[in-house]
Amino acid sequence: MDRLDAMKVFVLAVDEGSLAAAGRKLGRSPAAVSRAIAFLEERVGAELLHRTTRSIKLSEEGERYVAICRRVLTELEEADDIAAGPRAAPRGLLTITAPVVSGEMVLRPILDAFLDAYPTVSAKLLLFDRAVNLIEEGVDIALRIGHLADSAMVAMRIGEISRVVVAAPRYLKQHPRITELGDLAKHQIVAMAHLPNSWTFAPQAGSSAARTVQFTPRLVVNSTYAAVASAVAGRGVARMYSYQVAEQVARGELEIVLAADQDPEMPAHLICPQGRLSVPKVRAFTDFAVPRLKKQFALLKKSINAR
């Protein structure tokens, strides 16, 4: 049996969630799909899938093996594209990852426009608030907020962001003024569930010691959108990334306080593994997305600075 064909069958079965579904997509019987996977299991000497009459589940070995299969199949497809040189049209599956909110707010509309412009490319957008290993997880491109660690990645800078403290105008009218960090102790705080009950700010000029404000939050949420909505509703003071509240600040629904105590700006980048830019679909997306992302982040920054 052809090993590469068996790998394709295995990956499709995992993606479809059943042997029967994979068979229908390939025009093969479930028995043929099962034989292909059994062939791989015999080669590697381990069970790759736990099978039931209705579903399949990857074994621990299967989880590792399917990631390798995806990478091998992708690299083979990309090798053909690279060999074709400038004649190769962008095609195939483009996998992108980003933090949840920046991916939804900033990146997704640009990806939609890219897919309209390149009908032979499909995309998978994975939104996680965690670091993703691009090579191990088979990701082509990532949007990263913050300073980058030294790595073998190609980085394209697309903008800058900062963290800002915000509250609704009506809330600020009904509570004591906020002119210095210590004033926050007198206020209701809207906090994020995954963060500590404290905010750390950059050192003052001439000092190397970071400044930390401890608080007991009045409201704790596990969603950025909920935190922003609660702040707009006047429930308290929140600290968010500038792009997360730029529209609300521009509309006057939120005001920035403690502007003099904002942290230095952090960069935003698109990154991809070395050599990936030679793949037509990746190069096409970066050429399409980078100028648009730069424009979008510049507009968001302008909205914040105008206030």
N, C-alpha and C positions, 0 to 999 in steps of 0.2 A: 504493500500500500504506500502511496505517496505521502511522505512525512509532512510536507508543507500543506498539502490538501487536508490532512488530518488535523493539523493545527488550526486551519481556517474553520473547520467543522466544530472543533472544540470551543473556540472563541465565540462563534455564532451561537452555539448551544447555551453558553453561559449568558450571553447578552439577551437571548430570547427567553431564557428561563425554563426551557424544556427541550427534550430531544425531538418531540413531535413538531414543535414550532420551528426549530432549526431545520428539520426535514422539509417542512412545507416551504420554507424560504429557499431552500436549495433544490427543491424538486426531487428529494430522496426520501426513502422510507425511514421511519424511526429505527429500524433494525440496521440500516446502513450507517446512520449517524452513530448508533451505539457501537458498531464495529470499528469505526474510525477512532472513537475515544478509547475503546479497549486496546487498539493498536498502540496508541500513545502510552497508555498505562503499562502495557507490557514492556515497552521500550524503557520507560523511566523507572519501572519497578515499584510503582506506588499507585494507590487509588487516587484519582484526580477528582472524581465526582461521587457524592453520595446520592444514589438514585432512589426515588420512590415512584409509585404509579402516576403521581401527579406533578412532581417537581424534581428538581435537582439542586444540590447544594455543593459548593466547592469544599474539598478537604483542605487541610492546612497546606499540604503539598500542592494541591490544585491552585490555591490562591497565588502561590509563588510562580507556578508554572504558567498560568494564564497571563501574568504580567510579562513574562519573558516572551511568550508567543505573540502577544500584541506588539512588543517592541520589534521582534524579528520580522513580522509581517509588514509592519509600518516601514521599517528600514529597507526592506526589499522593494516595496512600492516606491519609496523615495529614491532609491538607487536608480531605478528606471527613469524617474523624472530628472534627476541630476544629470544622468548620462545624455538625456535628450537636449540638455543645455537650454539656451534661450527659446528654443522652439516649444518647450514643454509648457502647456497651459496649467494654471493652478487647478488642482483637483484633489479629491479625497477628503478624509476626515481631518479637521483641524481641531485640536484639543487645547482649550485655554482655561486658565484658572485665575481667580481674583478673590479678594476679600468680599464678603457678602454684600455690603452696602455699596462700595465703590463699583463692584461688578454689576449690580442691579441699576444703579443710578447713572453711571458714567460709561461703562464699557458696553453693556448690552445694546443700547441704541446704535452704537457704532458698529457692533457685530451684525446687527440686523441689516444695516445699510450695506455692509460688506457682502453679506450673503445675497442680497438683491443684485449686487454688481457682479458677483461671481457664482453663477448658478451651478457650476460643476464642483463647487466646494460645499461640504456640509460641516457642521461644527458641533462641538460638545463644550458647553460652558459650565465649569465646575466652581461653585462658590463656597469657599471655606474660610473661616477665620482661624486658620492654622497654616503653618509652613508646609508647603507641598514640595516633595522632591521631584523635580521635573523629569529627571532621567529615569528614576525607579518607577514613577507612576505614569510614564508615557505621555507627558504633557509637552506641547510644543512651545507655548508662550504663557507667561504669567504677568499679571499686573501686581506690582509690589509697592506698598506704602512704607516709607522709612528708609533709613540708611542700610545699604547692602553690605553683607559680609563679603570678604574676599572670596571669589569663586571663579570657576571657569565659564561663567555665564556671560553672554553678550548683553549689555545693559543700554537701553535707550531712554534718556531722561525725558519725561513728558510734562513735568510741572512740579509745583511745590504746594505743601499744605501746612497748616498749623493746628494746634488745639486751642479752642476758644471757650471761655465761660460765658454762658448766655442765659437770659431769662426774658419772659414776656414783659412788655411795657406795663401792663396792668398789675403784674406781680410786683414790679419794682416800685410802682407808685404806692403800694400798700405796705411796704416793708422798708426797713432801714437802708440807707444808702450803702453801696458797696464801693469803697474807695481803696481798700487794701485787703490783703489776703485774710487777715484776722477777722474781717467783717463777715466772712462766710459762716462763722460759728453761730451767727444770729439768724441764719436763714435755713429754709427747707431745701433739702438737696434731693435731686432726682439722680439716682446712681444706677450703674450697670451691674447686673448680678455677678458677672464673671470677673469684676475688678474689686480691689480692696476698698474699704471705706476710708479712703484718703486720696488726696490729689497732690502730686509732686510737681513743683514748679522749678524753673531754672534758677541758679544762684543769682543774687544781686550783683551788680558791678563791684568788682574788687574782692569778691568772695568765691570760694570754690564749693561751698556747702549748698546742696539743694534744699529748697524750702518745701515742707510737707504740711498740709492742712488735714487734720483728722476730723471726721464728722460721723454722726449717726443719721443715716439717710431717712427721709420721710417716705420716700417711694423708691423701691428697687424693681427694675425690669430687666428682662433678658433680651430685649429687642431694641436696636438703635431707633427704628421707626417709632416705637412706643415711647422711648425717652424723649425724642424730639417733639412728638405730639403732646406729651404731658407738659413739657416746658412751654409750648405754645399755649396750652390751656391754662397756664398760670399756676401749675402745681409746684413749681420751685425752680431752683437754679441747677443747670446741667453743664457738664463739660464735654464737648464733642469735637470731632475733627471738623475743620472749616468747611470742607465740601459737603458734609452731612447737613449743615444748617445754612448754607449760602443762600438758598432760595427764600427761606423763612426770614433771614436777616434783610435781604433785599426788599421783601414785601413789608417790612416793619413789624412782623409778627414776633420777632425776637430781637433783643438788643445785646450787643457784646459789652461785657463789663470786665474790669481788670485788664484792659487792652495792653497796658504797660508791662504786665506780668506774663504775657504770652510767651510760650517757649519759642526758641528759634524754629524757623521753618524746616520741614522735613521734605526730602525729595520723593517723587513718585516716578517709577520706571516701568517700562515693559522689558522683560528679560526673556532670553531663550538660550538653550544650550549651544555651545560652540559648534559651528558647522551647520546648524539647523537653518540659518538664513539662506543657505544655498538651495533649500527645498522651495519650489515655486509657490506653494500655498502659503508657506510661512513668510516668504519675502513679500508676496502680494498683500498679506494682511498687515505686516508692519508698515509697508509703504502707504497703505490706505489709512491705517489707524493712528500712526504717530502724529501726523499734523493735526488730525481732528481731536485727538486727546490733548495735545498741547493747547489748542484753541479753547477746549472745554475747561481745562484746569485754569487757564488764564482768565476766562470769564468768571469762574467761581471765585477765584482770588480777588478779582476786581469788585465783585459783589460784596465781599467781606471788607475789603479795605475802604470801600466807599462809605462805610458806616463807622 
